[in-house]
Amino acid sequence: MAENWQSAVLNEWRRRRDESLLTNSFPLVERTFDGDEIIALIDTVLSGKLTMGDRVREFEQKFAQYVSVCYSLIS
């Protein structure tokens, strides 16, 4: 049975993370994204809606609430 793309991406992300943890070298960079963020990133890119999509609208609404205004527009 074929995996869905989210499972395949998460499995690859985990494999690479675990592989990097096994090395005894000093890390020059740290991973800043977790699996959920990787999936959200890929999902957004695949949607083709990089600037005016649902996630942007959701962010603008949460940002407006955070700064206590009715509306916000990120440009």
C-alpha positions as a Markdown table, in Angstrom:
| # | Residue | x | y | z |
|---|---|---|---|---|
| 1 | Met | 0.0 | 0.0 | 0.0 |
| 2 | Ala | 1.4 | 3.4 | -1.0 |
| 3 | Glu | 2.0 | 6.0 | 1.6 |
| 4 | Asn | 0.4 | 9.4 | 1.3 |
| 5 | Trp | 2.9 | 12.2 | 0.5 |
| 6 | Gln | 2.7 | 13.6 | 4.0 |
| 7 | Ser | 3.8 | 10.3 | 5.6 |
| 8 | Ala | 6.6 | 9.9 | 3.0 |
| 9 | Val | 7.9 | 13.5 | 3.7 |
| 10 | Leu | 7.7 | 13.0 | 7.5 |
| 11 | Asn | 9.5 | 9.7 | 7.3 |
| 12 | Glu | 12.3 | 11.2 | 5.3 |
| 13 | Trp | 12.5 | 14.2 | 7.6 |
| 14 | Arg | 12.7 | 11.9 | 10.6 |
| 15 | Arg | 15.3 | 9.7 | 8.9 |
| 16 | Arg | 17.5 | 12.7 | 8.2 |
| 17 | Arg | 17.0 | 14.1 | 11.7 |
| 18 | Asp | 17.9 | 10.8 | 13.3 |
| 19 | Glu | 20.9 | 10.4 | 11.0 |
| 20 | Ser | 22.2 | 13.8 | 11.9 |
| 21 | Leu | 21.8 | 13.0 | 15.7 |
| 22 | Leu | 24.2 | 10.0 | 15.3 |
| 23 | Thr | 27.1 | 12.1 | 14.1 |
| 24 | Asn | 29.5 | 13.3 | 16.8 |
| 25 | Ser | 30.3 | 16.5 | 15.0 |
| 26 | Phe | 29.5 | 20.0 | 16.2 |
| 27 | Pro | 26.4 | 21.2 | 14.5 |
| 28 | Leu | 26.9 | 24.4 | 12.5 |
| 29 | Val | 23.2 | 24.9 | 12.1 |
| 30 | Glu | 20.2 | 23.7 | 14.0 |
| 31 | Arg | 16.9 | 22.5 | 12.6 |
| 32 | Thr | 14.4 | 25.2 | 13.1 |
| 33 | Phe | 11.3 | 23.5 | 11.5 |
| 34 | Asp | 9.4 | 20.5 | 12.8 |
| 35 | Gly | 7.6 | 17.9 | 10.8 |
| 36 | Asp | 4.2 | 19.7 | 10.9 |
| 37 | Glu | 5.8 | 22.9 | 9.6 |
| 38 | Ile | 7.5 | 21.0 | 6.8 |
| 39 | Ile | 4.2 | 19.5 | 5.7 |
| 40 | Ala | 2.5 | 23.0 | 5.9 |
| 41 | Leu | 5.2 | 24.5 | 3.8 |
| 42 | Ile | 5.0 | 21.8 | 1.1 |
| 43 | Asp | 1.2 | 21.9 | 1.2 |
| 44 | Thr | 1.2 | 25.7 | 0.6 |
| 45 | Val | 3.7 | 25.4 | -2.2 |
| 46 | Leu | 1.7 | 22.7 | -3.9 |
| 47 | Ser | -1.5 | 24.8 | -3.6 |
| 48 | Gly | 0.1 | 27.5 | -5.7 |
| 49 | Lys | -1.4 | 30.1 | -3.3 |
| 50 | Leu | 1.8 | 31.6 | -1.9 |
| 51 | Thr | 0.6 | 35.1 | -1.3 |
| 52 | Met | -3.2 | 35.3 | -1.1 |
| 53 | Gly | -4.2 | 31.8 | 0.1 |
| 54 | Asp | -6.1 | 30.6 | 3.2 |
| 55 | Arg | -3.0 | 30.5 | 5.4 |
| 56 | Val | -2.2 | 34.1 | 4.7 |
| 57 | Arg | -5.8 | 35.1 | 5.5 |
| 58 | Glu | -5.6 | 33.0 | 8.8 |
| 59 | Phe | -2.3 | 34.7 | 9.7 |
| 60 | Glu | -3.6 | 38.2 | 9.0 |
| 61 | Gln | -6.7 | 37.5 | 11.3 |
| 62 | Lys | -4.5 | 36.1 | 14.1 |
| 63 | Phe | -2.0 | 39.0 | 13.7 |
| 64 | Ala | -4.9 | 41.6 | 13.9 |
| 65 | Gln | -6.2 | 39.9 | 17.0 |
| 66 | Tyr | -2.7 | 39.8 | 18.5 |
| 67 | Val | -2.1 | 43.6 | 18.0 |
| 68 | Ser | -5.7 | 44.4 | 19.0 |
| 69 | Val | -7.0 | 45.8 | 15.7 |
| 70 | Cys | -9.9 | 44.9 | 13.6 |
| 71 | Tyr | -8.0 | 44.2 | 10.4 |
| 72 | Ser | -4.4 | 43.8 | 9.2 |
| 73 | Leu | -2.8 | 43.5 | 5.9 |
| 74 | Ile | 0.7 | 42.2 | 5.5 |
| 75 | Ser | 2.5 | 43.5 | 2.5 |
